[in-house]
């Protein structure tokens, strides 16, 4: 053991001590916001030298550090995303040259992927792995529409904790971005008293629809239909429809179909946006629309809607009365993908 003393000296200039200077350090983005903690590193051997390739910020990395690697095989599947939470070393800023005095945090030299570019379903997975404080900080940075879509994808137990941590005004803003069915899906995970408080803050018609869905009453498609769809004249050209699309599609729930109506709101036909893109610029919508429209009535049941979606694979179905006046449009996801499916 005495022989080991001759190896005890200051590290060479520029050398990094993993335990003291890298492991367990916070990872910050360029704006100095904490994003992860380094639990482990990945290295590879080349020409007799070890190189750092990535820093590992996953829970599996932490378990390895604790000598519990065997536990990861029980808790996580090999394909589990938690096993892939690594940051390439090229994204890490060079450490200070005087490492003996370094007591700071590892810092990224590029921002993490912009939150607005992450699909809601993927962002929900990320938020579910954070503690509630971190989750709320990130969630509050999202644009309302993106936050609303992400909230729908989050596990109900996490939804409950997240909503409880948000300001009431923020939650109401998010719910107002949703269709009645989506709002009911979110409020259904809350304690009744909290859900009732939020319902009282919505406009009466929205609150009525949401309440009806939550209580499984009046299980007709009209409660699930949205009025936020694109209504167009039969006499405009494909070119004009595309030119107007950014404006007409704003804040709409259904944008993949254009519903061609007369001035009184009678549904004349439907045009798939893809058909508009392929049409001649001067073609009139009335000449390229589908007039044999599959539709639902205001009294149609969710079971009937489900059957039509499965049969025709539409992304939305219009709701019209006996005179073909359009009342709204039923999105596919509000019947087929939400947790409160009353279709049996």
Secondary structure as a PSIPRED ss2 file (coil, helix, strand):
# PSIPRED VFORMAT (PSIPRED V4.0)

   1 X C   1.000  0.000  0.000
   2 X H   0.000  1.000  0.000
   3 X H   0.000  1.000  0.000
   4 X H   0.000  1.000  0.000
   5 X H   0.000  1.000  0.000
   6 X H   0.000  1.000  0.000
   7 X H   0.000  1.000  0.000
   8 X C   1.000  0.000  0.000
   9 X C   1.000  0.000  0.000
  10 X C   1.000  0.000  0.000
  11 X C   1.000  0.000  0.000
  12 X C   1.000  0.000  0.000
  13 X C   1.000  0.000  0.000
  14 X C   1.000  0.000  0.000
  15 X C   1.000  0.000  0.000
  16 X C   1.000  0.000  0.000
  17 X C   1.000  0.000  0.000
  18 X H   0.000  1.000  0.000
  19 X H   0.000  1.000  0.000
  20 X H   0.000  1.000  0.000
  21 X H   0.000  1.000  0.000
  22 X H   0.000  1.000  0.000
  23 X C   1.000  0.000  0.000
  24 X C   1.000  0.000  0.000
  25 X C   1.000  0.000  0.000
  26 X E   0.000  0.000  1.000
  27 X E   0.000  0.000  1.000
  28 X E   0.000  0.000  1.000
  29 X C   1.000  0.000  0.000
  30 X C   1.000  0.000  0.000
  31 X C   1.000  0.000  0.000
  32 X C   1.000  0.000  0.000
  33 X C   1.000  0.000  0.000
  34 X E   0.000  0.000  1.000
  35 X E   0.000  0.000  1.000
  36 X E   0.000  0.000  1.000
  37 X E   0.000  0.000  1.000
  38 X C   1.000  0.000  0.000
  39 X C   1.000  0.000  0.000
  40 X E   0.000  0.000  1.000
  41 X E   0.000  0.000  1.000
  42 X E   0.000  0.000  1.000
  43 X E   0.000  0.000  1.000
  44 X E   0.000  0.000  1.000
  45 X E   0.000  0.000  1.000
  46 X E   0.000  0.000  1.000
  47 X C   1.000  0.000  0.000
  48 X C   1.000  0.000  0.000
  49 X E   0.000  0.000  1.000
  50 X E   0.000  0.000  1.000
  51 X E   0.000  0.000  1.000
  52 X E   0.000  0.000  1.000
  53 X E   0.000  0.000  1.000
  54 X E   0.000  0.000  1.000
  55 X E   0.000  0.000  1.000
  56 X E   0.000  0.000  1.000
  57 X C   1.000  0.000  0.000
  58 X C   1.000  0.000  0.000
  59 X H   0.000  1.000  0.000
  60 X H   0.000  1.000  0.000
  61 X H   0.000  1.000  0.000
  62 X H   0.000  1.000  0.000
  63 X H   0.000  1.000  0.000
  64 X H   0.000  1.000  0.000
  65 X H   0.000  1.000  0.000
  66 X C   1.000  0.000  0.000
  67 X C   1.000  0.000  0.000
  68 X C   1.000  0.000  0.000
  69 X H   0.000  1.000  0.000
  70 X H   0.000  1.000  0.000
  71 X H   0.000  1.000  0.000
  72 X H   0.000  1.000  0.000
  73 X H   0.000  1.000  0.000
  74 X H   0.000  1.000  0.000
  75 X H   0.000  1.000  0.000
  76 X C   1.000  0.000  0.000
  77 X C   1.000  0.000  0.000
  78 X C   1.000  0.000  0.000
  79 X C   1.000  0.000  0.000
  80 X C   1.000  0.000  0.000
  81 X H   0.000  1.000  0.000
  82 X H   0.000  1.000  0.000
  83 X H   0.000  1.000  0.000
  84 X H   0.000  1.000  0.000
  85 X C   1.000  0.000  0.000
  86 X E   0.000  0.000  1.000
  87 X E   0.000  0.000  1.000
  88 X E   0.000  0.000  1.000
  89 X H   0.000  1.000  0.000
  90 X H   0.000  1.000  0.000
  91 X H   0.000  1.000  0.000
  92 X E   0.000  0.000  1.000
  93 X C   1.000  0.000  0.000
  94 X C   1.000  0.000  0.000
  95 X C   1.000  0.000  0.000
  96 X C   1.000  0.000  0.000
  97 X C   1.000  0.000  0.000
  98 X C   1.000  0.000  0.000
  99 X H   0.000  1.000  0.000
 100 X H   0.000  1.000  0.000
 101 X H   0.000  1.000  0.000
 102 X C   1.000  0.000  0.000
 103 X C   1.000  0.000  0.000
 104 X C   1.000  0.000  0.000
 105 X C   1.000  0.000  0.000
 106 X E   0.000  0.000  1.000
 107 X E   0.000  0.000  1.000
 108 X E   0.000  0.000  1.000
 109 X C   1.000  0.000  0.000
 110 X C   1.000  0.000  0.000
 111 X C   1.000  0.000  0.000
 112 X C   1.000  0.000  0.000
 113 X C   1.000  0.000  0.000
 114 X C   1.000  0.000  0.000
 115 X H   0.000  1.000  0.000
 116 X H   0.000  1.000  0.000
 117 X H   0.000  1.000  0.000
 118 X C   1.000  0.000  0.000
 119 X C   1.000  0.000  0.000
 120 X H   0.000  1.000  0.000
 121 X H   0.000  1.000  0.000
 122 X H   0.000  1.000  0.000
 123 X H   0.000  1.000  0.000
 124 X H   0.000  1.000  0.000
 125 X H   0.000  1.000  0.000
 126 X H   0.000  1.000  0.000
 127 X H   0.000  1.000  0.000
 128 X H   0.000  1.000  0.000
 129 X C   1.000  0.000  0.000
 130 X C   1.000  0.000  0.000
 131 X C   1.000  0.000  0.000
 132 X H   0.000  1.000  0.000
 133 X H   0.000  1.000  0.000
 134 X H   0.000  1.000  0.000
 135 X H   0.000  1.000  0.000
 136 X H   0.000  1.000  0.000
 137 X H   0.000  1.000  0.000
 138 X H   0.000  1.000  0.000
 139 X H   0.000  1.000  0.000
 140 X C   1.000  0.000  0.000
 141 X C   1.000  0.000  0.000
 142 X C   1.000  0.000  0.000
 143 X C   1.000  0.000  0.000
 144 X H   0.000  1.000  0.000
 145 X H   0.000  1.000  0.000
 146 X H   0.000  1.000  0.000
 147 X H   0.000  1.000  0.000
 148 X H   0.000  1.000  0.000
 149 X H   0.000  1.000  0.000
 150 X H   0.000  1.000  0.000
 151 X H   0.000  1.000  0.000
 152 X H   0.000  1.000  0.000
 153 X H   0.000  1.000  0.000
 154 X C   1.000  0.000  0.000
 155 X C   1.000  0.000  0.000
 156 X H   0.000  1.000  0.000
 157 X H   0.000  1.000  0.000
 158 X H   0.000  1.000  0.000
 159 X H   0.000  1.000  0.000
 160 X H   0.000  1.000  0.000
 161 X H   0.000  1.000  0.000
 162 X H   0.000  1.000  0.000
 163 X H   0.000  1.000  0.000
 164 X H   0.000  1.000  0.000
 165 X H   0.000  1.000  0.000
 166 X C   1.000  0.000  0.000
 167 X C   1.000  0.000  0.000
 168 X H   0.000  1.000  0.000
 169 X H   0.000  1.000  0.000
 170 X H   0.000  1.000  0.000
 171 X H   0.000  1.000  0.000
 172 X H   0.000  1.000  0.000
 173 X H   0.000  1.000  0.000
 174 X H   0.000  1.000  0.000
 175 X H   0.000  1.000  0.000
 176 X C   1.000  0.000  0.000
 177 X C   1.000  0.000  0.000
 178 X C   1.000  0.000  0.000
 179 X C   1.000  0.000  0.000
 180 X H   0.000  1.000  0.000
 181 X H   0.000  1.000  0.000
 182 X H   0.000  1.000  0.000
 183 X H   0.000  1.000  0.000
 184 X H   0.000  1.000  0.000
 185 X H   0.000  1.000  0.000
 186 X H   0.000  1.000  0.000
 187 X H   0.000  1.000  0.000
 188 X C   1.000  0.000  0.000
 189 X C   1.000  0.000  0.000
 190 X C   1.000  0.000  0.000
 191 X C   1.000  0.000  0.000
 192 X H   0.000  1.000  0.000
 193 X H   0.000  1.000  0.000
 194 X H   0.000  1.000  0.000
 195 X H   0.000  1.000  0.000
 196 X H   0.000  1.000  0.000
 197 X H   0.000  1.000  0.000
 198 X H   0.000  1.000  0.000
 199 X H   0.000  1.000  0.000
 200 X C   1.000  0.000  0.000
 201 X C   1.000  0.000  0.000
 202 X C   1.000  0.000  0.000
 203 X C   1.000  0.000  0.000
 204 X H   0.000  1.000  0.000
 205 X H   0.000  1.000  0.000
 206 X H   0.000  1.000  0.000
 207 X H   0.000  1.000  0.000
 208 X H   0.000  1.000  0.000
 209 X H   0.000  1.000  0.000
 210 X H   0.000  1.000  0.000
 211 X H   0.000  1.000  0.000
 212 X H   0.000  1.000  0.000
 213 X H   0.000  1.000  0.000
 214 X H   0.000  1.000  0.000
 215 X C   1.000  0.000  0.000
 216 X C   1.000  0.000  0.000
 217 X C   1.000  0.000  0.000
 218 X C   1.000  0.000  0.000
 219 X C   1.000  0.000  0.000
 220 X E   0.000  0.000  1.000
 221 X H   0.000  1.000  0.000
 222 X H   0.000  1.000  0.000
 223 X H   0.000  1.000  0.000
 224 X C   1.000  0.000  0.000
 225 X C   1.000  0.000  0.000
 226 X E   0.000  0.000  1.000
 227 X C   1.000  0.000  0.000
 228 X C   1.000  0.000  0.000
 229 X E   0.000  0.000  1.000
 230 X E   0.000  0.000  1.000
 231 X E   0.000  0.000  1.000
 232 X E   0.000  0.000  1.000
 233 X C   1.000  0.000  0.000
 234 X C   1.000  0.000  0.000
 235 X C   1.000  0.000  0.000
 236 X C   1.000  0.000  0.000
 237 X E   0.000  0.000  1.000
 238 X H   0.000  1.000  0.000
 239 X H   0.000  1.000  0.000
 240 X H   0.000  1.000  0.000
 241 X H   0.000  1.000  0.000
 242 X H   0.000  1.000  0.000
 243 X H   0.000  1.000  0.000
 244 X H   0.000  1.000  0.000
 245 X H   0.000  1.000  0.000
 246 X H   0.000  1.000  0.000
 247 X H   0.000  1.000  0.000
 248 X H   0.000  1.000  0.000
 249 X C   1.000  0.000  0.000
 250 X C   1.000  0.000  0.000
 251 X C   1.000  0.000  0.000
 252 X C   1.000  0.000  0.000
 253 X C   1.000  0.000  0.000
 254 X E   0.000  0.000  1.000
 255 X E   0.000  0.000  1.000
 256 X E   0.000  0.000  1.000
 257 X E   0.000  0.000  1.000
 258 X E   0.000  0.000  1.000
 259 X E   0.000  0.000  1.000
 260 X E   0.000  0.000  1.000
 261 X E   0.000  0.000  1.000
 262 X C   1.000  0.000  0.000
 263 X C   1.000  0.000  0.000
 264 X C   1.000  0.000  0.000
 265 X C   1.000  0.000  0.000
 266 X E   0.000  0.000  1.000
 267 X E   0.000  0.000  1.000
 268 X E   0.000  0.000  1.000
 269 X E   0.000  0.000  1.000
 270 X E   0.000  0.000  1.000
 271 X E   0.000  0.000  1.000
 272 X E   0.000  0.000  1.000
 273 X H   0.000  1.000  0.000
 274 X H   0.000  1.000  0.000
 275 X H   0.000  1.000  0.000
 276 X H   0.000  1.000  0.000
 277 X H   0.000  1.000  0.000
 278 X H   0.000  1.000  0.000
 279 X C   1.000  0.000  0.000
 280 X C   1.000  0.000  0.000
 281 X C   1.000  0.000  0.000
 282 X C   1.000  0.000  0.000
 283 X C   1.000  0.000  0.000
 284 X E   0.000  0.000  1.000
 285 X H   0.000  1.000  0.000
 286 X H   0.000  1.000  0.000
 287 X H   0.000  1.000  0.000
 288 X H   0.000  1.000  0.000
 289 X C   1.000  0.000  0.000
 290 X E   0.000  0.000  1.000
 291 X C   1.000  0.000  0.000
 292 X C   1.000  0.000  0.000
 293 X C   1.000  0.000  0.000
 294 X C   1.000  0.000  0.000
 295 X E   0.000  0.000  1.000
 296 X E   0.000  0.000  1.000
 297 X C   1.000  0.000  0.000
 298 X C   1.000  0.000  0.000
 299 X C   1.000  0.000  0.000
 300 X C   1.000  0.000  0.000
 301 X E   0.000  0.000  1.000
 302 X H   0.000  1.000  0.000
 303 X H   0.000  1.000  0.000
 304 X H   0.000  1.000  0.000
 305 X H   0.000  1.000  0.000
 306 X H   0.000  1.000  0.000
 307 X H   0.000  1.000  0.000
 308 X H   0.000  1.000  0.000
 309 X H   0.000  1.000  0.000
 310 X H   0.000  1.000  0.000
 311 X H   0.000  1.000  0.000
 312 X H   0.000  1.000  0.000
 313 X C   1.000  0.000  0.000
 314 X C   1.000  0.000  0.000
 315 X C   1.000  0.000  0.000
 316 X E   0.000  0.000  1.000
 317 X E   0.000  0.000  1.000
 318 X E   0.000  0.000  1.000
 319 X E   0.000  0.000  1.000
 320 X E   0.000  0.000  1.000
 321 X C   1.000  0.000  0.000
 322 X C   1.000  0.000  0.000
 323 X C   1.000  0.000  0.000
 324 X C   1.000  0.000  0.000
 325 X E   0.000  0.000  1.000
 326 X E   0.000  0.000  1.000
 327 X E   0.000  0.000  1.000
 328 X E   0.000  0.000  1.000
 329 X E   0.000  0.000  1.000
 330 X E   0.000  0.000  1.000
 331 X E   0.000  0.000  1.000
 332 X H   0.000  1.000  0.000
 333 X H   0.000  1.000  0.000
 334 X H   0.000  1.000  0.000
 335 X H   0.000  1.000  0.000
 336 X H   0.000  1.000  0.000
 337 X C   1.000  0.000  0.000
 338 X C   1.000  0.000  0.000
 339 X C   1.000  0.000  0.000
 340 X C   1.000  0.000  0.000
 341 X C   1.000  0.000  0.000
 342 X C   1.000  0.000  0.000
 343 X C   1.000  0.000  0.000
 344 X C   1.000  0.000  0.000
